Amino acid sequence: MSTVPPEISHQIRFYAGKTNSFGSIRVRVCIGNSEWATSLFPDTKSGCYFLPVKAVIRRAESLAVGDRITVDLTTG
């Protein structure tokens, strides 16, 4: 999982609108050449969202623990 920075988490919370009962938000994600649908999950302790990144995506994009990545998110 990757943590969405606080300032971006706040913007997502403000603009996303509808969430499910757990507070998650459906999104389309693009990292490098990989794109998929998932949800952002809230962490009440940090106030940020977590983005799960599938193992197949981590392998395809050569991602390792601690890497900083650029992510394109689209809600809806």
C-alpha positions in Angstrom: 0.0 0.0 0.0 1.0 3.5 -0.6 0.0 6.5 1.6 -1.5 9.5 -0.2 0.0 12.7 1.2 -2.1 14.6 3.7 -2.8 17.7 1.5 -3.9 15.4 -1.4 -6.0 13.2 0.9 -7.8 16.4 2.0 -8.5 17.4 -1.6 -9.7 13.9 -2.4 -12.0 13.9 0.6 -13.4 17.4 -0.4 -13.9 16.6 -4.1 -14.8 12.9 -4.1 -18.2 13.3 -2.5 -19.8 9.9 -2.2 -18.0 7.2 -0.2 -19.1 3.7 0.8 -19.9 2.8 4.5 -16.2 2.3 5.2 -15.3 5.7 3.8 -13.5 4.2 0.8 -13.5 5.9 -2.6 -13.6 4.1 -5.9 -10.8 5.3 -8.2 -9.0 4.6 -11.5 -5.2 4.6 -11.0 -2.4 5.0 -13.4 1.3 4.3 -12.4 3.7 4.3 -15.4 2.1 2.2 -18.1 -0.2 0.3 -15.7 -3.9 1.3 -15.1 -6.5 -0.4 -12.9 -9.6 0.2 -10.8 -9.4 0.0 -7.0 -10.5 2.0 -3.9 -8.7 4.4 -1.6 -9.1 3.5 2.0 -9.1 6.0 4.8 -6.8 5.8 7.8 -8.5 7.6 10.7 -5.2 7.7 12.7 -3.2 9.6 10.1 -6.2 11.3 8.3 -4.7 10.1 4.9 -5.9 7.5 2.4 -4.1 4.3 1.5 -3.8 3.1 -2.0 -3.4 -0.6 -2.5 -1.0 -1.4 -5.3 -1.3 -5.0 -6.6 1.7 -7.2 -6.8 1.4 -7.5 -10.6 1.5 -3.7 -10.8 4.6 -3.5 -8.5 6.4 -6.1 -10.6 5.4 -4.5 -14.0 6.6 -1.0 -12.8 9.6 -2.3 -10.9 8.4 -0.8 -7.6 10.1 -1.6 -4.3 9.3 -0.7 -0.7 10.2 2.9 0.0 10.0 4.0 -3.6 8.4 7.4 -4.2 6.0 7.2 -7.1 3.8 9.4 -9.3 0.2 8.3 -9.4 -2.7 9.6 -11.5 -6.0 9.2 -9.7 -9.5 9.6 -11.2 -12.5 9.3 -8.9 -15.9 8.1 -10.0 
